[in-house]
Amino acid sequence: MAQTTKAEHAQGSPTDPHVTTVAFQGELGAFGDEAVRDYFGTQLQVNAEPVPYRAFGDVFHAVAAGEVDYGLVPVENSQAGSINDVYDLLRQHDLFVIGEIGHPVNHCLLALPGQQISDIKRVISHPQALAQSDVFLRELGAEIVATYDTAGSAKMVREEQLVGVAAVASAGAGELYQLDILARGIQTIKDNYTRFIALGREPAPRREGQAKTMLVMATAHQPGSLNKCLAFLAENQINLLKLESRPSRQRAWEYVFYLDFEGHRDDPHVRKALANLAAHTTFCKVLGSFVRSI
């Protein structure tokens, strides 16, 4: 199946304008595909059509260009940590984070029908999936090869009839690509979740429920700058949920900071803190305020 990159998916399906198209990274059957159906279909109760793209950057471009209605990308995993490429793309594109979902990740070892675990000499999958299953894979003793996607690896095993090769992917990918499940739940930490964020071209409308705000900022390269900025949150009784740093890509050894904190940008105490941050940073942008799920 060729991956979709056409503008015909914009603003719903040509045959059904009530379909909401949502870009994700990977092939059909990937965890991103599952998360799209879970968040948009189950939680928001819209008729969502997942649209696969090869790379995270392609997902951002598709949303920004209007090829699809929304996007859904992973930003961190409970075991492997943050997904740096996505953080960098958040700063590079003028999009808004409109929601989030914690999606369970249960990895399986998939192979062609008739294969046994003893037959497996090579295992392929996305680097995150391989990292999350490292203990099992070390004990397996097979060659480990990184690919661009979990479900894409399963698709490769099927289409290329790869004997002696297994993919780490979901049970759903195994069913979709007609592969046998040689082992289930091979992730090292069984309570394994990936946090996905939804992307849109407009900010999310205010909804009932506890809110979360995501922000990216750069501080002056001098002692105490970051501490002073974080103090503005504490002074306004705002709970900091996450702090992530990434290279600024403008000067060596200078960084930008991504913050997740409780509250909505329209709340009076959050507005006050944002005003203080704007006055004491070299760059400050609210990526989105939305209903907190994690």
Secondary structure as the mmCIF struct_conf table of DSSP 4:
data_model
#
loop_
_struct_conf.conf_type_id
_struct_conf.id
_struct_conf.beg_label_comp_id
_struct_conf.beg_label_asym_id
_struct_conf.beg_label_seq_id
_struct_conf.end_label_comp_id
_struct_conf.end_label_asym_id
_struct_conf.end_label_seq_id
HELX_LH_PP_P HELX_LH_PP_P1 ALA A 2 THR A 4
HELX_RH_3T_P HELX_RH_3T_P1 ALA A 7 HIS A 9
TURN_TY1_P TURN_TY1_P1 ALA A 10 GLN A 11
BEND BEND1 GLY A 12 GLY A 12
BEND BEND2 PRO A 14 THR A 15
TURN_TY1_P TURN_TY1_P2 PRO A 17 HIS A 18
HELX_LH_PP_P HELX_LH_PP_P2 VAL A 19 VAL A 19
STRN STRN1 THR A 20 GLN A 25
BEND BEND3 GLY A 26 GLY A 26
TURN_TY1_P TURN_TY1_P3 LEU A 28 GLY A 29
BEND BEND4 ALA A 30 ALA A 30
HELX_RH_AL_P HELX_RH_AL_P1 PHE A 31 VAL A 36
HELX_RH_PI_P HELX_RH_PI_P1 ARG A 37 GLN A 43
BEND BEND5 LEU A 44 LEU A 44
STRN STRN2 ALA A 48 TYR A 53
BEND BEND6 ARG A 54 ALA A 55
HELX_RH_AL_P HELX_RH_AL_P2 PHE A 56 ALA A 64
TURN_TY1_P TURN_TY1_P4 ALA A 65 GLY A 66
BEND BEND7 GLU A 67 ASP A 69
STRN STRN3 TYR A 70 ASN A 77
TURN_TY1_P TURN_TY1_P5 SER A 78 ALA A 80
STRN STRN4 GLY A 81 SER A 82
HELX_RH_AL_P HELX_RH_AL_P3 ASN A 84 GLN A 92
BEND BEND8 HIS A 93 HIS A 93
STRN STRN5 PHE A 96 PRO A 104
STRN STRN6 CYS A 108 ALA A 111
TURN_TY1_P TURN_TY1_P6 PRO A 113 GLY A 114
HELX_RH_3T_P HELX_RH_3T_P2 ILE A 117 ASP A 119
STRN STRN7 ARG A 122 SER A 125
HELX_RH_AL_P HELX_RH_AL_P4 PRO A 127 GLN A 132
TURN_TY1_P TURN_TY1_P7 SER A 133 SER A 133
HELX_RH_AL_P HELX_RH_AL_P5 ASP A 134 LEU A 140
TURN_TY1_P TURN_TY1_P8 GLY A 141 GLY A 141
STRN STRN8 GLU A 143 ALA A 146
BEND BEND9 TYR A 148 TYR A 148
HELX_RH_AL_P HELX_RH_AL_P6 THR A 150 GLU A 159
TURN_TY1_P TURN_TY1_P9 GLU A 160 GLN A 161
TURN_TY1_P TURN_TY1_P10 VAL A 163 GLY A 164
STRN STRN9 VAL A 165 ALA A 169
HELX_RH_AL_P HELX_RH_AL_P7 ALA A 171 LEU A 176
TURN_TY1_P TURN_TY1_P11 TYR A 177 GLN A 178
STRN STRN10 ASP A 180 ARG A 184
BEND BEND10 THR A 188 ASP A 191
STRN STRN11 TYR A 193 GLY A 200
BEND BEND11 ARG A 201 GLU A 202
HELX_LH_PP_P HELX_LH_PP_P3 PRO A 203 ARG A 206
BEND BEND12 GLU A 208 GLY A 209
STRN STRN12 ALA A 211 ALA A 218
BEND BEND13 HIS A 221 GLN A 222
TURN_TY1_P TURN_TY1_P12 PRO A 223 GLY A 224
HELX_RH_AL_P HELX_RH_AL_P8 SER A 225 GLU A 235
TURN_TY1_P TURN_TY1_P13 ASN A 236 GLN A 237
STRN STRN13 LEU A 240 PRO A 247
BEND BEND14 ARG A 249 ARG A 251
TURN_TY1_P TURN_TY1_P14 ALA A 252 TRP A 253
STRN STRN14 TYR A 255 GLU A 262
BEND BEND15 GLY A 263 GLY A 263
TURN_TY1_P TURN_TY1_P15 ARG A 265 ASP A 266
BEND BEND16 ASP A 267 ASP A 267
HELX_RH_AL_P HELX_RH_AL_P9 PRO A 268 HIS A 280
BEND BEND17 THR A 282 THR A 282
STRN STRN15 PHE A 283 VAL A 291
#
